[in-house]
Amino acid sequence: MLEIIEMYEKYGQEVTKKAYGADRKAVSRWKKRLKEAKGRFELRFDLGCRYLF
């Protein structure tokens, strides 16, 4: 997930959507949850099955 966020920030929405199928809303939701967890990955993320690979 962090890889997807980094790619989104570096290359933008179009490239990230093509590579991972993750749209702006999903990336924003993940960034918000990561910020709320203060960068800890112990927090469980409800990503939805299409974003798991």
mmCIF file as gemmi writes it, N, C-alpha and C atoms, coordinates in Angstrom:
data_model
loop_
_atom_site.group_PDB
_atom_site.id
_atom_site.type_symbol
_atom_site.label_atom_id
_atom_site.label_alt_id
_atom_site.label_comp_id
_atom_site.label_asym_id
_atom_site.label_entity_id
_atom_site.label_seq_id
_atom_site.pdbx_PDB_ins_code
_atom_site.Cartn_x
_atom_site.Cartn_y
_atom_site.Cartn_z
_atom_site.occupancy
_atom_site.B_iso_or_equiv
_atom_site.pdbx_formal_charge
_atom_site.auth_seq_id
_atom_site.auth_asym_id
_atom_site.pdbx_PDB_model_num
ATOM 1 N N . MET Axp A 1 ? 0.812 -1.173 0 1 0 ? 1 A 1
ATOM 2 C CA . MET Axp A 1 ? 0 0 0 1 0 ? 1 A 1
ATOM 3 C C . MET Axp A 1 ? 0.866 1.252 0 1 0 ? 1 A 1
ATOM 4 N N . LEU Axp A 2 ? 1.917 1.259 0.768 1 0 ? 2 A 1
ATOM 5 C CA . LEU Axp A 2 ? 2.796 2.424 0.81 1 0 ? 2 A 1
ATOM 6 C C . LEU Axp A 2 ? 3.429 2.67 -0.565 1 0 ? 2 A 1
ATOM 7 N N . GLU Axp A 3 ? 3.726 1.593 -1.26 1 0 ? 3 A 1
ATOM 8 C CA . GLU Axp A 3 ? 4.272 1.701 -2.611 1 0 ? 3 A 1
ATOM 9 C C . GLU Axp A 3 ? 3.281 2.407 -3.545 1 0 ? 3 A 1
ATOM 10 N N . ILE Axp A 4 ? 2.01 2.103 -3.398 1 0 ? 4 A 1
ATOM 11 C CA . ILE Axp A 4 ? 0.978 2.728 -4.229 1 0 ? 4 A 1
ATOM 12 C C . ILE Axp A 4 ? 0.869 4.215 -3.905 1 0 ? 4 A 1
ATOM 13 N N . ILE Axp A 5 ? 0.903 4.558 -2.632 1 0 ? 5 A 1
ATOM 14 C CA . ILE Axp A 5 ? 0.835 5.965 -2.218 1 0 ? 5 A 1
ATOM 15 C C . ILE Axp A 5 ? 2.027 6.734 -2.769 1 0 ? 5 A 1
ATOM 16 N N . GLU Axp A 6 ? 3.217 6.152 -2.658 1 0 ? 6 A 1
ATOM 17 C CA . GLU Axp A 6 ? 4.416 6.815 -3.172 1 0 ? 6 A 1
ATOM 18 C C . GLU Axp A 6 ? 4.342 7.002 -4.69 1 0 ? 6 A 1
ATOM 19 N N . MET Axp A 7 ? 3.859 5.994 -5.388 1 0 ? 7 A 1
ATOM 20 C CA . MET Axp A 7 ? 3.728 6.107 -6.839 1 0 ? 7 A 1
ATOM 21 C C . MET Axp A 7 ? 2.723 7.194 -7.208 1 0 ? 7 A 1
ATOM 22 N N . TYR Axp A 8 ? 1.631 7.254 -6.462 1 0 ? 8 A 1
ATOM 23 C CA . TYR Axp A 8 ? 0.61 8.277 -6.718 1 0 ? 8 A 1
ATOM 24 C C . TYR Axp A 8 ? 1.203 9.677 -6.551 1 0 ? 8 A 1
ATOM 25 N N . GLU Axp A 9 ? 1.969 9.868 -5.494 1 0 ? 9 A 1
ATOM 26 C CA . GLU Axp A 9 ? 2.56 11.179 -5.236 1 0 ? 9 A 1
ATOM 27 C C . GLU Axp A 9 ? 3.621 11.538 -6.274 1 0 ? 9 A 1
ATOM 28 N N . LYS Axp A 10 ? 4.35 10.55 -6.777 1 0 ? 10 A 1
ATOM 29 C CA . LYS Axp A 10 ? 5.425 10.809 -7.725 1 0 ? 10 A 1
ATOM 30 C C . LYS Axp A 10 ? 4.925 10.954 -9.166 1 0 ? 10 A 1
ATOM 31 N N . TYR Axp A 11 ? 4.011 10.064 -9.587 1 0 ? 11 A 1
ATOM 32 C CA . TYR Axp A 11 ? 3.605 10.02 -10.992 1 0 ? 11 A 1
ATOM 33 C C . TYR Axp A 11 ? 2.177 10.474 -11.261 1 0 ? 11 A 1
ATOM 34 N N . GLY Axp A 12 ? 1.36 10.546 -10.234 1 0 ? 12 A 1
ATOM 35 C CA . GLY Axp A 12 ? 0.004 11.031 -10.425 1 0 ? 12 A 1
ATOM 36 C C . GLY Axp A 12 ? -1.047 9.942 -10.532 1 0 ? 12 A 1
ATOM 37 N N . GLN Axp A 13 ? -2.265 10.407 -10.691 1 0 ? 13 A 1
ATOM 38 C CA . GLN Axp A 13 ? -3.436 9.542 -10.649 1 0 ? 13 A 1
ATOM 39 C C . GLN Axp A 13 ? -3.519 8.585 -11.834 1 0 ? 13 A 1
ATOM 40 N N . GLU Axp A 14 ? -3.267 9.061 -13.029 1 0 ? 14 A 1
ATOM 41 C CA . GLU Axp A 14 ? -3.427 8.235 -14.224 1 0 ? 14 A 1
ATOM 42 C C . GLU Axp A 14 ? -2.527 7.009 -14.216 1 0 ? 14 A 1
ATOM 43 N N . VAL Axp A 15 ? -1.254 7.214 -13.928 1 0 ? 15 A 1
ATOM 44 C CA . VAL Axp A 15 ? -0.287 6.115 -13.928 1 0 ? 15 A 1
ATOM 45 C C . VAL Axp A 15 ? -0.615 5.117 -12.818 1 0 ? 15 A 1
ATOM 46 N N . THR Axp A 16 ? -0.958 5.61 -11.654 1 0 ? 16 A 1
ATOM 47 C CA . THR Axp A 16 ? -1.271 4.735 -10.523 1 0 ? 16 A 1
ATOM 48 C C . THR Axp A 16 ? -2.517 3.908 -10.801 1 0 ? 16 A 1
ATOM 49 N N . LYS Axp A 17 ? -3.511 4.529 -11.403 1 0 ? 17 A 1
ATOM 50 C CA . LYS Axp A 17 ? -4.743 3.796 -11.727 1 0 ? 17 A 1
ATOM 51 C C . LYS Axp A 17 ? -4.459 2.693 -12.736 1 0 ? 17 A 1
ATOM 52 N N . LYS Axp A 18 ? -3.625 2.98 -13.743 1 0 ? 18 A 1
ATOM 53 C CA . LYS Axp A 18 ? -3.287 1.957 -14.739 1 0 ? 18 A 1
ATOM 54 C C . LYS Axp A 18 ? -2.484 0.822 -14.124 1 0 ? 18 A 1
ATOM 55 N N . ALA Axp A 19 ? -1.535 1.153 -13.259 1 0 ? 19 A 1
ATOM 56 C CA . ALA Axp A 19 ? -0.651 0.137 -12.683 1 0 ? 19 A 1
ATOM 57 C C . ALA Axp A 19 ? -1.332 -0.71 -11.615 1 0 ? 19 A 1
ATOM 58 N N . TYR Axp A 20 ? -2.128 -0.071 -10.751 1 0 ? 20 A 1
ATOM 59 C CA . TYR Axp A 20 ? -2.691 -0.78 -9.593 1 0 ? 20 A 1
ATOM 60 C C . TYR Axp A 20 ? -4.209 -0.81 -9.546 1 0 ? 20 A 1
ATOM 61 N N . GLY Axp A 21 ? -4.861 0.003 -10.348 1 0 ? 21 A 1
ATOM 62 C CA . GLY Axp A 21 ? -6.318 0.062 -10.296 1 0 ? 21 A 1
ATOM 63 C C . GLY Axp A 21 ? -6.835 0.862 -9.112 1 0 ? 21 A 1
ATOM 64 N N . ALA Axp A 22 ? -5.95 1.586 -8.444 1 0 ? 22 A 1
ATOM 65 C CA . ALA Axp A 22 ? -6.327 2.38 -7.27 1 0 ? 22 A 1
ATOM 66 C C . ALA Axp A 22 ? -6.597 3.821 -7.702 1 0 ? 22 A 1
ATOM 67 N N . ASP Axp A 23 ? -7.78 4.29 -7.435 1 0 ? 23 A 1
ATOM 68 C CA . ASP Axp A 23 ? -8.136 5.653 -7.827 1 0 ? 23 A 1
ATOM 69 C C . ASP Axp A 23 ? -7.793 6.655 -6.729 1 0 ? 23 A 1
ATOM 70 N N . ARG Axp A 24 ? -8.056 7.916 -6.997 1 0 ? 24 A 1
ATOM 71 C CA . ARG Axp A 24 ? -7.725 9.005 -6.076 1 0 ? 24 A 1
ATOM 72 C C . ARG Axp A 24 ? -8.408 8.824 -4.73 1 0 ? 24 A 1
ATOM 73 N N . LYS Axp A 25 ? -9.654 8.395 -4.737 1 0 ? 25 A 1
ATOM 74 C CA . LYS Axp A 25 ? -10.393 8.222 -3.472 1 0 ? 25 A 1
ATOM 75 C C . LYS Axp A 25 ? -9.755 7.156 -2.593 1 0 ? 25 A 1
ATOM 76 N N . ALA Axp A 26 ? -9.35 6.048 -3.199 1 0 ? 26 A 1
ATOM 77 C CA . ALA Axp A 26 ? -8.727 4.967 -2.429 1 0 ? 26 A 1
ATOM 78 C C . ALA Axp A 26 ? -7.404 5.425 -1.841 1 0 ? 26 A 1
ATOM 79 N N . VAL Axp A 27 ? -6.584 6.087 -2.652 1 0 ? 27 A 1
ATOM 80 C CA . VAL Axp A 27 ? -5.275 6.551 -2.179 1 0 ? 27 A 1
ATOM 81 C C . VAL Axp A 27 ? -5.459 7.572 -1.06 1 0 ? 27 A 1
ATOM 82 N N . SER Axp A 28 ? -6.407 8.483 -1.224 1 0 ? 28 A 1
ATOM 83 C CA . SER Axp A 28 ? -6.667 9.481 -0.179 1 0 ? 28 A 1
ATOM 84 C C . SER Axp A 28 ? -7.116 8.826 1.116 1 0 ? 28 A 1
ATOM 85 N N . ARG Axp A 29 ? -7.948 7.808 1 1 0 ? 29 A 1
ATOM 86 C CA . ARG Axp A 29 ? -8.437 7.082 2.185 1 0 ? 29 A 1
ATOM 87 C C . ARG Axp A 29 ? -7.276 6.389 2.892 1 0 ? 29 A 1
ATOM 88 N N . TRP Axp A 30 ? -6.378 5.769 2.129 1 0 ? 30 A 1
ATOM 89 C CA . TRP Axp A 30 ? -5.229 5.077 2.716 1 0 ? 30 A 1
ATOM 90 C C . TRP Axp A 30 ? -4.296 6.06 3.39 1 0 ? 30 A 1
ATOM 91 N N . LYS Axp A 31 ? -4.053 7.215 2.741 1 0 ? 31 A 1
ATOM 92 C CA . LYS Axp A 31 ? -3.178 8.228 3.33 1 0 ? 31 A 1
ATOM 93 C C . LYS Axp A 31 ? -3.755 8.739 4.646 1 0 ? 31 A 1
ATOM 94 N N . LYS Axp A 32 ? -5.063 8.927 4.682 1 0 ? 32 A 1
ATOM 95 C CA . LYS Axp A 32 ? -5.727 9.401 5.899 1 0 ? 32 A 1
ATOM 96 C C . LYS Axp A 32 ? -5.578 8.367 7.021 1 0 ? 32 A 1
ATOM 97 N N . ARG Axp A 33 ? -5.819 7.101 6.707 1 0 ? 33 A 1
ATOM 98 C CA . ARG Axp A 33 ? -5.713 6.042 7.721 1 0 ? 33 A 1
ATOM 99 C C . ARG Axp A 33 ? -4.28 5.866 8.204 1 0 ? 33 A 1
ATOM 100 N N . LEU Axp A 34 ? -3.333 6.002 7.291 1 0 ? 34 A 1
ATOM 101 C CA . LEU Axp A 34 ? -1.919 5.895 7.68 1 0 ? 34 A 1
ATOM 102 C C . LEU Axp A 34 ? -1.528 7.045 8.591 1 0 ? 34 A 1
ATOM 103 N N . LYS Axp A 35 ? -2.021 8.241 8.284 1 0 ? 35 A 1
ATOM 104 C CA . LYS Axp A 35 ? -1.744 9.409 9.119 1 0 ? 35 A 1
ATOM 105 C C . LYS Axp A 35 ? -2.367 9.237 10.502 1 0 ? 35 A 1
ATOM 106 N N . GLU Axp A 36 ? -3.601 8.739 10.55 1 0 ? 36 A 1
ATOM 107 C CA . GLU Axp A 36 ? -4.273 8.509 11.831 1 0 ? 36 A 1
ATOM 108 C C . GLU Axp A 36 ? -3.54 7.464 12.663 1 0 ? 36 A 1
ATOM 109 N N . ALA Axp A 37 ? -2.908 6.503 11.993 1 0 ? 37 A 1
ATOM 110 C CA . ALA Axp A 37 ? -2.168 5.445 12.685 1 0 ? 37 A 1
ATOM 111 C C . ALA Axp A 37 ? -0.746 5.887 12.998 1 0 ? 37 A 1
ATOM 112 N N . LYS Axp A 38 ? -0.425 7.13 12.651 1 0 ? 38 A 1
ATOM 113 C CA . LYS Axp A 38 ? 0.899 7.698 12.888 1 0 ? 38 A 1
ATOM 114 C C . LYS Axp A 38 ? 2.001 6.861 12.241 1 0 ? 38 A 1
ATOM 115 N N . GLY Axp A 39 ? 1.72 6.382 11.022 1 0 ? 39 A 1
ATOM 116 C CA . GLY Axp A 39 ? 2.707 5.65 10.253 1 0 ? 39 A 1
ATOM 117 C C . GLY Axp A 39 ? 2.865 4.192 10.622 1 0 ? 39 A 1
ATOM 118 N N . ARG Axp A 40 ? 2.109 3.709 11.592 1 0 ? 40 A 1
ATOM 119 C CA . ARG Axp A 40 ? 2.212 2.307 12.009 1 0 ? 40 A 1
ATOM 120 C C . ARG Axp A 40 ? 1.403 1.425 11.064 1 0 ? 40 A 1
ATOM 121 N N . PHE Axp A 41 ? 1.963 0.317 10.674 1 0 ? 41 A 1
ATOM 122 C CA . PHE Axp A 41 ? 1.259 -0.6 9.793 1 0 ? 41 A 1
ATOM 123 C C . PHE Axp A 41 ? 0.441 -1.632 10.562 1 0 ? 41 A 1
ATOM 124 N N . GLU Axp A 42 ? 0.433 -1.553 11.876 1 0 ? 42 A 1
ATOM 125 C CA . GLU Axp A 42 ? -0.359 -2.501 12.649 1 0 ? 42 A 1
ATOM 126 C C . GLU Axp A 42 ? -1.847 -2.268 12.455 1 0 ? 42 A 1
ATOM 127 N N . LEU Axp A 43 ? -2.194 -1.048 12.096 1 0 ? 43 A 1
ATOM 128 C CA . LEU Axp A 43 ? -3.598 -0.729 11.869 1 0 ? 43 A 1
ATOM 129 C C . LEU Axp A 43 ? -4.102 -1.532 10.684 1 0 ? 43 A 1
ATOM 130 N N . ARG Axp A 44 ? -5.231 -2.187 10.85 1 0 ? 44 A 1
ATOM 131 C CA . ARG Axp A 44 ? -5.796 -2.985 9.761 1 0 ? 44 A 1
ATOM 132 C C . ARG Axp A 44 ? -6.518 -2.07 8.789 1 0 ? 44 A 1
ATOM 133 N N . PHE Axp A 45 ? -6.224 -2.241 7.535 1 0 ? 45 A 1
ATOM 134 C CA . PHE Axp A 45 ? -6.849 -1.442 6.496 1 0 ? 45 A 1
ATOM 135 C C . PHE Axp A 45 ? -7.886 -2.283 5.778 1 0 ? 45 A 1
ATOM 136 N N . ASP Axp A 46 ? -9.048 -1.717 5.578 1 0 ? 46 A 1
ATOM 137 C CA . ASP Axp A 46 ? -10.078 -2.384 4.792 1 0 ? 46 A 1
ATOM 138 C C . ASP Axp A 46 ? -9.896 -1.911 3.355 1 0 ? 46 A 1
ATOM 139 N N . LEU Axp A 47 ? -9.068 -2.641 2.617 1 0 ? 47 A 1
ATOM 140 C CA . LEU Axp A 47 ? -8.7 -2.204 1.265 1 0 ? 47 A 1
ATOM 141 C C . LEU Axp A 47 ? -9.696 -2.652 0.212 1 0 ? 47 A 1
ATOM 142 N N . GLY Axp A 48 ? -10.425 -3.697 0.483 1 0 ? 48 A 1
ATOM 143 C CA . GLY Axp A 48 ? -11.277 -4.272 -0.547 1 0 ? 48 A 1
ATOM 144 C C . GLY Axp A 48 ? -10.462 -5.271 -1.369 1 0 ? 48 A 1
ATOM 145 N N . CYS Axp A 49 ? -11.09 -6.32 -1.808 1 0 ? 49 A 1
ATOM 146 C CA . CYS Axp A 49 ? -10.348 -7.416 -2.425 1 0 ? 49 A 1
ATOM 147 C C . CYS Axp A 49 ? -9.699 -7.017 -3.752 1 0 ? 49 A 1
ATOM 148 N N . ARG Axp A 50 ? -10.206 -6.048 -4.469 1 0 ? 50 A 1
ATOM 149 C CA . ARG Axp A 50 ? -9.603 -5.719 -5.759 1 0 ? 50 A 1
ATOM 150 C C . ARG Axp A 50 ? -8.256 -5.016 -5.622 1 0 ? 50 A 1
ATOM 151 N N . TYR Axp A 51 ? -7.952 -4.504 -4.419 1 0 ? 51 A 1
ATOM 152 C CA . TYR Axp A 51 ? -6.675 -3.829 -4.221 1 0 ? 51 A 1
ATOM 153 C C . TYR Axp A 51 ? -5.621 -4.733 -3.61 1 0 ? 51 A 1
ATOM 154 N N . LEU Axp A 52 ? -5.989 -5.952 -3.286 1 0 ? 52 A 1
ATOM 155 C CA . LEU Axp A 52 ? -5.022 -6.893 -2.73 1 0 ? 52 A 1
ATOM 156 C C . LEU Axp A 52 ? -4.396 -7.69 -3.858 1 0 ? 52 A 1
ATOM 157 N N . PHE Axp A 53 ? -3.09 -7.824 -3.832 1 0 ? 53 A 1
ATOM 158 C CA . PHE Axp A 53 ? -2.432 -8.574 -4.901 1 0 ? 53 A 1
ATOM 159 C C . PHE Axp A 53 ? -1.313 -9.397 -4.344 1 0 ? 53 A 1
